[in-house]
Amino acid sequence: MLWQLIVVAPDSAPYAPAWNLTNIHAKIDLLDFERGNLAALARVQEKVREAIQMLL
């Protein structure tokens, strides 16, 4: 949904911090989770919550 918002926005710069948080940082945690670190899932969820707060 964030990607769709950025694509249709006339100026996507304000969305960059939320995009980076989910597209870069949360993906790192997701990879860590996929490698067996169960605690990393909570970090992914927290980063998604933070990104949503940035957009509100």
C-alpha positions as CSV (number, residue, x, y, z in Angstrom):
1,M,0.0,0.0,0.0
2,L,2.9,2.4,0.7
3,W,4.4,1.7,-2.7
4,Q,1.0,2.5,-4.3
5,L,0.8,5.8,-2.3
6,I,4.2,6.8,-3.4
7,V,3.5,6.0,-7.1
8,V,0.4,8.2,-7.2
9,A,1.8,11.1,-5.1
10,P,2.8,14.2,-6.9
11,D,5.7,14.5,-4.6
12,S,6.9,11.3,-3.0
13,A,9.8,12.8,-1.0
14,P,7.7,13.1,2.2
15,Y,7.1,9.3,2.1
16,A,10.8,8.4,1.8
17,P,11.4,7.8,5.6
18,A,8.4,5.4,5.8
19,W,9.5,3.7,2.6
20,N,13.1,3.2,3.8
21,L,11.9,1.9,7.2
22,T,9.8,-0.8,5.5
23,N,11.6,-1.5,2.3
24,I,15.1,-1.6,3.8
25,H,15.1,-2.1,7.5
26,A,12.1,-4.3,7.9
27,K,13.3,-6.5,5.1
28,I,16.6,-7.1,7.0
29,D,14.6,-8.2,10.0
30,L,12.4,-10.3,7.9
31,L,15.4,-12.1,6.5
32,D,16.7,-12.6,10.0
33,F,13.3,-14.1,10.9
34,E,13.4,-16.4,7.9
35,R,16.8,-17.6,9.1
36,G,15.3,-18.7,12.4
37,N,15.4,-15.7,14.7
38,L,11.8,-15.6,16.0
39,A,12.4,-12.4,17.8
40,A,13.0,-10.6,14.5
41,L,9.3,-10.9,13.6
42,A,8.4,-8.5,16.4
43,R,11.0,-6.0,15.0
44,V,9.4,-6.3,11.5
45,Q,6.0,-5.6,13.0
46,E,7.3,-2.6,15.0
47,K,8.9,-1.1,11.9
48,V,5.6,-1.4,10.0
49,R,3.8,0.3,12.9
50,E,6.4,3.1,12.9
51,A,6.0,3.5,9.1
52,I,2.2,3.8,9.4
53,Q,2.6,6.5,12.2
54,M,4.9,8.5,9.9
55,L,2.2,8.5,7.2
56,L,-0.5,9.8,9.6
